[in-house]
Amino acid sequence: MSTPGAPPSPADTPSPAASPDPRLHPPARGWAEHARAVRRRLASGELGSLPVVVGLVVIAVVFQAVTHHFLQADNLTNITRFIAGPGLIAVGVVFVLILGEIDLSLGSVAGASAAITAVLTARQGWSEWVAILAALGAACVMGLLHGLFFARVGVPAFVVTLAGMLAWSGLQEYVLGDGGTVNNRHEGIVASLDTTFLGDGDIAYAWGLAVLAPALYLAARLHTARRRRAAGLTAAPAADSALRAGALAVLALAAAYALNQDRGLPLSLVVLLGAVLLTDFVLRRTRYGRQVFAVGGGVEAARRAGVNVARVRISVFVLAAFLAGLGGLFYASQQGSADKQLGGGNVLMSAIAAAVIGGTSLFGGRGKTWSALLGILVIQSITTGLDMVHAAQAIQYMITGAVLLAAVVLDSVTRRSRRAGGR
């Protein structure tokens, strides 16, 4: 005990452990502080997936009011089946857009892959599994060529993939021959992609996925929060993660209930969700994913940081082509054959629009593969609703174009707000 006026003794001096440096150990973010941070992001235009979710709700309400059966189980099942092909292509588009580039060849790659599979199976007598692997391998070679010309030779991606779009369309017609159409093998692998429902009426599959998805989402968010706190960074409170997981669980359980009222869980939806989950993990949890974002955020800065820019660019074009080839198989499954029109029309535009509508930036460096899923749900819901009211295809194109323009404008405004705020 020290006497009055004497300097404090070491025993009276607070130990470092008693008063931790807040710069090294920041306090956990409380709910009120987290809510204020969310409001600041919303006020600055960083809306995330909120506009897409609100748009889906509005689309469902409007078409249900007009048709009175838009939300019936069979219609919702058809929507989940039809999004597989364009959704897989859109996932690849997300990777390319994160680089700040564009790939105009993906529709042709999808058509050529479907044509190769059908011809090798029906005309050459190959095993269907081998034919599928050969077609996907061919798609990867197409993407490799695009990436090499872009990353090694220096030809702009727009020009390279435009040339690829023309070349692979020609390859598709050459492979199909004069007939122009090759039917899928009856009850074969490709034919079953669109007609298979997991469990053959066993409702446990849909319910199981509806419970598993929110649980994994919650576990991932809690794990991320623990890692951030261990690194001395602020983290969202557990209540926020639980609230988000609860909202996802409500949506997932409602979807499972609707699907079980019809034929159950479509295989095509499971494949698309699997692709989205896997690519989301790659983008957010791996070194490669961080390199993709780094190249999209700034090529020179990424190069100075030691990133092999050429290798990242080439691999992204290969991945996008592989997913396009896989999407082409689902298109062939839905229409029962591979023909010269597969991959043409609005296939490419729908995939690009889905990625952008879902929230992927056209300016590079920002995006999520979940945006492909949300965006293609918007496009397919609009298309299905307009078909139900017998709207002309021209009207569908105009409405989809308007939605795409709105998404790009929102992206531009958000980007300007982020730049003004120094983010």
C-alpha positions as CSV (number, residue, x, y, z in Angstrom):
1,M,0.0,0.0,0.0
2,S,1.5,3.4,-1.0
3,T,1.5,6.5,1.2
4,P,-0.3,9.7,0.1
5,G,1.8,11.7,-2.5
6,A,4.1,8.8,-3.2
7,P,4.4,7.4,-6.7
8,P,2.3,4.3,-7.3
9,S,3.9,1.0,-6.6
10,P,4.1,-1.7,-9.2
11,A,1.3,-3.6,-7.3
12,D,-1.0,-0.6,-7.7
13,T,-0.4,-0.2,-11.4
14,P,-3.0,-2.0,-13.5
15,S,-1.5,-5.0,-15.4
16,P,-1.7,-5.1,-19.2
17,A,-4.0,-8.1,-18.9
18,A,-6.4,-6.0,-16.8
19,S,-6.8,-3.4,-19.5
20,P,-6.3,-5.0,-23.0
21,D,-5.4,-2.8,-25.9
22,P,-8.6,-2.3,-27.9
23,R,-6.6,-2.1,-31.1
24,L,-5.3,-5.6,-30.5
25,H,-8.5,-7.1,-29.0
26,P,-11.5,-5.2,-30.4
27,P,-14.7,-5.8,-28.5
28,A,-17.3,-8.0,-30.0
29,R,-19.7,-6.1,-32.1
30,G,-23.0,-5.8,-30.4
31,W,-26.4,-6.1,-32.0
32,A,-27.1,-2.3,-32.0
33,E,-23.7,-1.5,-33.5
34,H,-24.1,-4.2,-36.2
35,A,-27.6,-2.8,-37.0
36,R,-26.1,0.6,-37.5
37,A,-23.4,-0.8,-39.8
38,V,-26.1,-2.5,-41.9
39,R,-28.1,0.7,-42.1
40,R,-24.9,2.6,-43.2
41,R,-24.3,0.1,-46.0
42,L,-27.9,0.3,-47.2
43,A,-27.8,4.1,-47.1
44,S,-24.7,4.1,-49.2
45,G,-26.3,1.8,-51.8
46,E,-24.7,-1.5,-50.8
47,L,-28.0,-3.4,-51.0
48,G,-26.5,-6.9,-51.6
49,S,-29.2,-9.5,-52.6
50,L,-32.0,-7.5,-51.1
51,P,-33.3,-6.1,-54.4
52,V,-33.3,-9.5,-56.0
53,V,-35.2,-11.1,-53.2
54,V,-37.8,-8.3,-53.2
55,G,-38.0,-8.6,-56.9
56,L,-38.7,-12.4,-56.7
57,V,-41.5,-11.7,-54.1
58,V,-43.0,-9.0,-56.3
59,I,-42.9,-11.3,-59.4
60,A,-44.6,-14.2,-57.6
61,V,-47.3,-11.9,-56.1
62,V,-48.1,-10.2,-59.5
63,F,-48.2,-13.4,-61.5
64,Q,-50.2,-15.3,-58.9
65,A,-52.7,-12.5,-58.9
66,V,-53.0,-12.5,-62.7
67,T,-52.9,-16.3,-63.3
68,H,-54.1,-17.7,-59.9
69,H,-51.9,-20.7,-60.3
70,F,-48.3,-19.4,-60.6
71,L,-47.5,-20.7,-57.2
72,Q,-48.9,-24.1,-57.7
73,A,-46.5,-27.0,-57.0
74,D,-46.2,-28.2,-60.6
75,N,-45.3,-24.7,-61.9
76,L,-42.7,-24.2,-59.2
77,T,-41.2,-27.6,-59.9
78,N,-40.9,-26.7,-63.6
79,I,-39.1,-23.4,-62.7
80,T,-36.5,-25.3,-60.7
81,R,-36.0,-27.8,-63.5
82,F,-35.6,-25.1,-66.2
83,I,-33.0,-23.1,-64.4
84,A,-30.3,-25.8,-64.4
85,G,-28.9,-25.2,-67.9
86,P,-28.7,-21.4,-67.9
87,G,-27.9,-21.4,-64.2
88,L,-24.7,-23.5,-64.7
89,I,-23.6,-21.2,-67.6
90,A,-24.3,-18.2,-65.4
91,V,-22.0,-19.5,-62.6
92,G,-19.2,-19.6,-65.2
93,V,-20.1,-16.0,-66.3
94,V,-19.8,-14.9,-62.7
95,F,-16.1,-15.9,-62.6
96,V,-15.4,-14.2,-65.9
97,L,-17.2,-11.0,-64.8
98,I,-15.2,-10.9,-61.5
99,L,-12.1,-10.7,-63.7
100,G,-13.7,-7.7,-65.4
101,E,-14.0,-9.5,-68.7
102,I,-16.7,-11.1,-70.9
103,D,-17.1,-14.4,-72.6
104,L,-19.4,-14.4,-75.6
105,S,-18.7,-18.0,-76.6
106,L,-20.4,-19.9,-73.7
107,G,-23.7,-20.5,-75.6
108,S,-21.8,-22.0,-78.5
109,V,-19.7,-24.1,-76.2
110,A,-22.9,-25.4,-74.6
111,G,-24.3,-26.3,-78.0
112,A,-21.1,-27.9,-79.3
113,S,-20.7,-30.0,-76.1
114,A,-24.3,-31.3,-76.4
115,A,-23.8,-32.1,-80.1
116,I,-20.5,-34.0,-79.4
117,T,-22.2,-36.1,-76.6
118,A,-25.2,-36.9,-78.8
119,V,-23.2,-37.9,-81.9
120,L,-20.7,-40.0,-80.0
121,T,-23.5,-41.8,-78.2
122,A,-26.1,-42.3,-81.0
123,R,-23.9,-42.5,-84.1
124,Q,-20.6,-43.8,-82.9
125,G,-21.9,-46.2,-80.2
126,W,-19.7,-44.9,-77.4
127,S,-20.6,-45.4,-73.8
128,E,-22.6,-42.4,-72.7
129,W,-20.4,-41.7,-69.7
130,V,-17.3,-41.7,-72.0
131,A,-19.1,-39.5,-74.5
132,I,-20.0,-37.0,-71.8
133,L,-16.4,-36.9,-70.5
134,A,-15.1,-36.4,-74.0
135,A,-17.6,-33.5,-74.6
136,L,-16.7,-31.8,-71.3
137,G,-13.0,-32.3,-72.1
138,A,-13.6,-30.7,-75.5
139,A,-15.3,-27.7,-73.7
140,C,-12.3,-27.3,-71.5
141,V,-10.0,-27.2,-74.6
142,M,-12.2,-24.5,-76.0
143,G,-11.9,-22.5,-72.8
144,L,-8.2,-23.1,-72.8
145,L,-7.8,-21.7,-76.3
146,H,-9.7,-18.6,-75.3
147,G,-7.6,-18.1,-72.2
148,L,-4.3,-18.6,-74.0
149,F,-5.1,-16.1,-76.8
150,F,-6.3,-13.6,-74.2
151,A,-3.7,-14.1,-71.4
152,R,-0.6,-15.0,-73.4
153,V,-1.1,-13.4,-76.8
154,G,-2.9,-10.3,-75.6
155,V,-6.0,-10.5,-77.8
156,P,-9.0,-8.8,-76.0
157,A,-11.4,-11.3,-74.4
158,F,-14.3,-9.7,-76.3
159,V,-12.6,-10.5,-79.7
160,V,-11.4,-13.9,-78.7
161,T,-14.7,-15.2,-77.4
162,L,-16.6,-13.6,-80.3
163,A,-14.4,-15.6,-82.7
164,G,-15.0,-18.6,-80.4
165,M,-18.8,-18.1,-80.6
166,L,-18.6,-18.3,-84.4
167,A,-16.1,-21.2,-84.5
168,W,-17.9,-23.4,-82.0
169,S,-21.2,-22.8,-83.7
170,G,-19.7,-24.0,-86.9
171,L,-18.2,-27.0,-85.1
172,Q,-21.7,-27.8,-83.7
173,E,-23.3,-27.8,-87.1
174,Y,-20.4,-29.8,-88.6
175,V,-20.7,-32.5,-85.9
176,L,-24.4,-32.8,-86.2
177,G,-24.2,-33.1,-90.0
178,D,-27.0,-32.6,-92.5
179,G,-29.8,-33.9,-90.3
180,G,-29.1,-31.2,-87.8
181,T,-30.8,-33.1,-84.9
182,V,-29.7,-36.1,-82.9
183,N,-32.0,-37.5,-80.3
184,N,-30.8,-38.5,-76.8
185,R,-30.5,-42.1,-76.0
186,H,-33.8,-43.3,-74.6
187,E,-33.6,-43.5,-70.8
188,G,-29.9,-42.7,-71.0
189,I,-27.9,-40.4,-68.7
190,V,-28.5,-37.2,-70.6
191,A,-32.2,-38.0,-71.0
192,S,-32.5,-38.6,-67.3
193,L,-30.9,-35.3,-66.2
194,D,-34.2,-33.4,-66.6
195,T,-36.6,-36.2,-65.7
196,T,-35.0,-37.6,-62.5
197,F,-36.5,-36.7,-59.1
198,L,-34.5,-37.9,-56.2
199,G,-36.0,-40.6,-54.1
200,D,-38.7,-41.5,-56.6
201,G,-41.4,-39.9,-54.6
202,D,-39.6,-40.1,-51.2
203,I,-40.2,-36.7,-49.7
204,A,-37.3,-37.1,-47.2
205,Y,-34.8,-35.9,-49.8
206,A,-36.4,-32.4,-50.2
207,W,-36.9,-32.0,-46.4
208,G,-33.4,-33.2,-45.7
209,L,-31.9,-30.6,-48.1
210,A,-34.2,-27.9,-46.6
211,V,-32.8,-28.6,-43.1
212,L,-29.2,-29.2,-44.1
213,A,-28.7,-26.1,-46.1
214,P,-29.6,-23.6,-43.3
215,A,-27.6,-25.6,-40.8
216,L,-24.5,-25.5,-43.0
217,Y,-25.0,-21.8,-43.6
218,L,-25.3,-21.1,-39.9
219,A,-22.2,-23.2,-39.1
220,A,-20.2,-21.4,-41.8
221,R,-21.2,-17.9,-40.5
222,L,-20.4,-18.8,-36.9
223,H,-17.0,-20.3,-38.0
224,T,-16.2,-17.1,-39.9
225,A,-17.2,-14.9,-36.9
226,R,-14.9,-17.0,-34.7
227,R,-12.0,-16.6,-37.1
228,R,-12.5,-12.8,-37.3
229,R,-12.6,-12.4,-33.6
230,A,-9.4,-14.6,-33.2
231,A,-7.7,-12.3,-35.8
232,G,-8.7,-9.2,-33.8
233,L,-11.4,-8.1,-36.3
234,T,-15.0,-7.2,-35.6
235,A,-17.6,-9.9,-36.3
236,A,-21.3,-10.0,-36.7
237,P,-23.2,-11.1,-33.6
238,A,-24.5,-14.7,-33.3
239,A,-28.0,-13.4,-33.3
240,D,-27.6,-11.9,-36.7
241,S,-26.3,-15.2,-38.1
242,A,-29.2,-17.1,-36.4
243,L,-31.7,-14.6,-37.9
244,R,-30.3,-15.0,-41.4
245,A,-30.2,-18.8,-41.1
246,G,-33.8,-18.8,-39.8
247,A,-35.0,-16.8,-42.8
248,L,-33.2,-19.2,-45.1
249,A,-34.8,-22.2,-43.3
250,V,-38.2,-20.7,-43.8
251,L,-37.7,-20.3,-47.6
252,A,-36.0,-23.7,-47.9
253,L,-38.8,-25.5,-46.0
254,A,-41.5,-23.7,-48.1
255,A,-39.7,-24.8,-51.3
256,A,-39.4,-28.4,-50.0
257,Y,-43.2,-28.4,-49.2
258,A,-44.0,-27.1,-52.7
259,L,-41.8,-29.6,-54.5
260,N,-43.1,-32.5,-52.4
261,Q,-46.7,-31.6,-53.5
262,D,-45.6,-32.5,-57.0
263,R,-42.8,-35.0,-57.9
264,G,-40.2,-34.3,-55.2
265,L,-36.7,-32.9,-55.5
266,P,-35.4,-32.5,-59.1
267,L,-31.9,-33.8,-59.9
268,S,-31.3,-30.8,-62.0
269,L,-31.8,-28.5,-59.0
270,V,-29.5,-30.5,-56.9
271,V,-26.7,-30.3,-59.5
272,L,-27.1,-26.6,-59.8
273,L,-27.1,-26.1,-56.0
274,G,-24.0,-28.3,-55.8
275,A,-22.2,-26.3,-58.4
276,V,-23.1,-23.0,-56.7
277,L,-22.0,-24.3,-53.3
278,L,-18.7,-25.7,-54.6
279,T,-17.8,-22.6,-56.6
280,D,-18.8,-20.3,-53.7
281,F,-16.4,-22.2,-51.5
282,V,-13.7,-21.9,-54.0
283,L,-14.2,-18.1,-54.4
284,R,-14.5,-17.3,-50.7
285,R,-12.4,-19.9,-48.9
286,T,-9.4,-20.7,-51.1
287,R,-6.3,-19.0,-52.2
288,Y,-7.3,-19.4,-55.8
289,G,-10.5,-17.6,-55.2
290,R,-8.7,-14.7,-53.5
291,Q,-6.4,-14.5,-56.6
292,V,-9.4,-14.3,-58.9
293,F,-10.8,-11.3,-56.9
294,A,-7.3,-9.7,-56.8
295,V,-6.9,-9.9,-60.6
296,G,-10.4,-8.5,-61.1
297,G,-9.7,-5.7,-58.6
298,G,-6.5,-4.6,-60.3
299,V,-4.2,-6.5,-62.6
300,E,-1.0,-4.6,-61.8
301,A,-1.6,-4.7,-58.1
302,A,-2.3,-8.4,-58.3
303,R,0.9,-9.0,-60.3
304,R,3.0,-7.0,-57.8
305,A,1.5,-9.1,-55.0
306,G,2.9,-12.3,-56.7
307,V,-0.3,-13.5,-58.4
308,N,0.3,-15.4,-61.7
309,V,-2.2,-13.3,-63.6
310,A,-2.0,-15.3,-66.8
311,R,-2.6,-18.6,-65.1
312,V,-5.7,-17.2,-63.2
313,R,-7.2,-15.8,-66.4
314,I,-6.7,-19.0,-68.3
315,S,-8.1,-21.1,-65.5
316,V,-11.2,-18.9,-65.3
317,F,-12.0,-19.3,-69.0
318,V,-11.5,-23.1,-68.8
319,L,-13.8,-23.3,-65.8
320,A,-16.5,-21.1,-67.5
321,A,-16.3,-23.3,-70.6
322,F,-16.6,-26.5,-68.5
323,L,-19.7,-25.2,-66.8
324,A,-21.2,-24.1,-70.1
325,G,-20.6,-27.6,-71.5
326,L,-22.4,-29.1,-68.5
327,G,-25.2,-26.7,-68.9
328,G,-25.5,-27.7,-72.6
329,L,-26.2,-31.3,-71.5
330,F,-29.2,-30.1,-69.4
331,Y,-30.5,-28.1,-72.3
332,A,-30.3,-31.2,-74.5
333,S,-32.0,-33.2,-71.7
334,Q,-34.9,-30.7,-71.5
335,Q,-35.6,-30.7,-75.3
336,G,-34.9,-34.4,-75.8
337,S,-32.1,-33.9,-78.5
338,A,-29.1,-31.9,-79.6
339,D,-29.7,-29.6,-82.6
340,K,-28.3,-26.7,-84.3
341,Q,-30.3,-24.2,-82.3
342,L,-29.1,-25.4,-78.9
343,G,-27.1,-22.7,-77.3
344,G,-28.3,-20.0,-79.6
345,G,-31.1,-17.5,-79.2
346,N,-31.1,-15.8,-75.8
347,V,-29.1,-18.5,-74.0
348,L,-25.9,-16.4,-73.6
349,M,-27.8,-13.2,-72.8
350,S,-29.9,-15.0,-70.2
351,A,-26.7,-16.3,-68.4
352,I,-25.1,-12.9,-68.5
353,A,-28.3,-11.2,-67.3
354,A,-28.7,-13.7,-64.5
355,A,-25.2,-13.0,-63.2
356,V,-25.6,-9.2,-63.3
357,I,-29.2,-9.2,-62.0
358,G,-28.0,-11.3,-59.1
359,G,-25.5,-8.7,-58.1
360,T,-22.2,-9.5,-59.9
361,S,-20.4,-6.3,-61.0
362,L,-19.7,-5.7,-64.6
363,F,-16.6,-3.7,-63.6
364,G,-14.8,-6.7,-62.0
365,G,-13.6,-7.5,-58.5
366,R,-17.0,-8.1,-56.9
367,G,-19.6,-10.9,-57.2
368,K,-20.8,-14.2,-55.8
369,T,-21.9,-17.4,-57.4
370,W,-25.1,-17.2,-55.5
371,S,-25.9,-14.2,-57.7
372,A,-26.2,-16.6,-60.6
373,L,-28.8,-18.7,-58.8
374,L,-30.9,-15.6,-57.7
375,G,-30.6,-14.0,-61.1
376,I,-31.7,-17.0,-63.1
377,L,-34.6,-17.5,-60.7
378,V,-35.7,-13.9,-61.6
379,I,-35.4,-14.5,-65.3
380,Q,-37.1,-17.9,-65.4
381,S,-39.9,-16.7,-63.1
382,I,-40.5,-13.8,-65.5
383,T,-40.4,-16.1,-68.5
384,T,-42.7,-18.6,-67.0
385,G,-45.2,-16.0,-65.8
386,L,-45.3,-14.3,-69.2
387,D,-45.8,-17.7,-70.9
388,M,-48.7,-18.4,-68.6
389,V,-50.4,-15.2,-69.7
390,H,-49.5,-15.9,-73.4
391,A,-47.3,-12.9,-73.8
392,A,-45.4,-12.6,-77.1
393,Q,-41.7,-13.4,-77.0
394,A,-40.9,-9.8,-78.0
395,I,-42.5,-8.7,-74.8
396,Q,-40.4,-11.2,-72.8
397,Y,-37.2,-9.8,-74.4
398,M,-38.2,-6.2,-73.6
399,I,-39.1,-7.0,-70.0
400,T,-35.9,-9.0,-69.4
401,G,-33.9,-6.2,-71.0
402,A,-35.5,-3.6,-68.7
403,V,-34.7,-5.7,-65.6
404,L,-31.1,-6.2,-66.8
405,L,-30.7,-2.4,-67.4
406,A,-32.1,-1.7,-63.9
407,A,-29.5,-4.1,-62.4
408,V,-26.6,-2.5,-64.3
409,V,-27.8,1.0,-63.3
410,L,-27.9,-0.1,-59.7
411,D,-24.5,-1.6,-59.9
412,S,-23.1,1.7,-61.4
413,V,-24.7,3.8,-58.7
414,T,-23.4,1.5,-56.0
415,R,-19.9,1.6,-57.4
416,R,-20.0,5.4,-57.5
417,S,-21.2,5.5,-53.9
418,R,-18.5,3.1,-52.8
419,R,-15.8,5.2,-54.6
420,A,-17.2,8.4,-53.0
421,G,-17.0,6.8,-49.6
422,G,-13.4,5.7,-50.2
423,R,-14.4,2.0,-50.2
